Amino acid sequence: MSPNPENTLKRSSAQVCVIGAGIIGSWAALHLAEAGARVTLIEQFPLPHTRGSSHGLSRAFRFLGELELGRLDYSLDRWLALQQAIGEPLFVKTGLLNFGPPGDPELERFMNVLLDADRPVQWLENEKIAKRYPMLHYSEGWGAAFDPNGGILIAHRCLNAVQSRFVELGGKIVFGCVESLTELQSFDRTVVCAGPWTSRLVPGLKAHLSTLLTPVTYWHDPSGSYSASSGFPIIFNARLTDIYGIPACEYPGMMKMLYHGGPESDPDRRDSVSSEPYVDKVKRYVREHLPLLDHEQPAIRETCMYTMMSDGSPVIDRLDDNTAVGCGFSGSGFKHSPATGLMLAALALGQDEAIPDGFRADRYALDRLQPGMTP
Ligand SMILES: Cc1cc2nc3c(=O)[nH]c(=O)nc-3n(C[C@H](O)[C@H](O)[C@H](O)COP(=O)(O)OP(=O)(O)OC[C@H]3O[C@@H](n4cnc5c(N)ncnc54)[C@H](O)[C@@H]3O)c2cc1C
């Protein structure tokens, strides 16, 4: 499947309110504005802010590790088109290594998705990794699948570019906190993209959503070995740990290491929660596998929120005839956000036919959580 990278929505003059100017709400708003709708994007905090899930300097874009390529292909096309339009890099191709033991069923499943679609992917044995990446240390019994097309999205610039384009098309960004969906009766349609705050507006989802405080750490790289400019790739681990890393390309000379998870935390009270045990796990990983980093302590610590769905897949669906919701992107929603925004815009306008088949909208339906569920 090769979906049309253009906006597939029919023209609309609807008045639409999108709640939440994170990356999901911003893309939904842009798609709606491209279709001619009169769109108001409502955000509770002054922009840019660091209290949700879309802030920061980088996000990994990977083909390896996903089971569906349709939403990724469409999204990469849109990111690259936006990059061309603004004349500044949004995507830096670095390649991506995903570590695991040879024959690991999950890694094989991910590799087969690419092989079946005639996409490049390569298995590297331990000796080959040691030769190609002498700054990494993995003991025997580890290998890695290499995806040459993975790379880094420059997150803060992506968010700004989407919002700027939305405003250029006549979209309005308004600051204020929506307390309840019933406040929005003056709009024809509503899209809820409230990230970790979603269950406040859609209480029926509360039982299925959890919000985690995720530690983000940066480590001095005195040798300069772990930078995107020197050809170092993104590193993932399919099974053995929940830790992953993004090569230095943002804070100069600092490799970014993340824990895929963290302690449960209310998004409005997150600064009272400690993620120290998770930082310790990252520290052990850095010491063992990235020995040339200054591994005593992270040089910079930041935090971010994950919104996890009970079954690991997001919800992209309608709550009623006029209201769509997108939430629960569980730590991996940035890369797909152009496709997710298109789906939400189509659902809000009642133009389900605009969603390409390869986007597998059925997988993200509310019904799968609880048949007949009406939040
Ligand atoms: C540390 C970290 C690393 C990640 N790494 C990757 C990665 O490598 N690759 C990848 O693809 N994805 C990654 N992700 C996931 C990705 O960043 C998120 O899935 C995505 O940013 C979610 O965006 P969102 O718009 O749903 O949520 P948010 O960015 O949280 O946006 C929701 C917005 O809604 C606003 N809001 C909420 N309630 C209201 C209200 N009532 N009224 C008005 N405004 C409201 C909030 O203030 C917020 O701005 C990562 C996430 C984190 C935290």
The ligand as an ORCA input file, in Angstrom:
! r2SCAN-3c Opt
* xyz 0 1
  C      10.565     10.745     26.965
  C       9.715     10.401     25.790
  C      10.304      9.831     24.681
  C       9.540      9.503     23.578
  N      10.154      8.968     22.505
  C       9.457      8.765     21.381
  C      10.126      8.321     20.220
  O      11.343      8.132     20.233
  N       9.380      8.150     19.091
  C       8.044      8.389     19.060
  O       7.434      8.211     17.997
  N       7.380      8.784     20.162
  C       8.056      8.986     21.319
  N       7.425      9.415     22.440
  C       5.958      9.524     22.442
  C       5.428     10.825     21.858
  O       6.257     11.910     22.185
  C       4.009     10.989     22.376
  O       3.256      9.840     22.015
  C       3.336     12.228     21.807
  O       4.136     13.365     22.023
  C       1.962     12.391     22.452
  O       1.440     13.630     22.043
  P       0.018     14.121     22.530
  O      -0.304     15.283     21.667
  O      -0.925     12.970     22.594
  O       0.215     14.559     24.056
  P       0.820     15.907     24.678
  O       2.064     16.294     24.005
  O       0.876     15.712     26.146
  O      -0.261     16.998     24.319
  C      -1.472     17.111     25.005
  C      -1.744     18.610     25.156
  O      -3.063     18.810     25.605
  C      -3.072     19.895     26.511
  N      -4.279     19.748     27.322
  C      -4.605     18.672     28.079
  N      -5.799     18.844     28.649
  C      -6.242     20.052     28.235
  C      -7.430     20.786     28.492
  N      -8.394     20.286     29.275
  N      -7.579     22.006     27.927
  C      -6.599     22.518     27.119
  N      -5.443     21.855     26.852
  C      -5.277     20.636     27.389
  C      -1.775     19.678     27.273
  O      -1.363     20.822     27.963
  C      -0.822     19.246     26.170
  O      -0.172     20.354     25.586
  C       8.149      9.744     23.582
  C       7.536     10.329     24.695
  C       8.307     10.656     25.792
  C       7.644     11.259     26.987
*
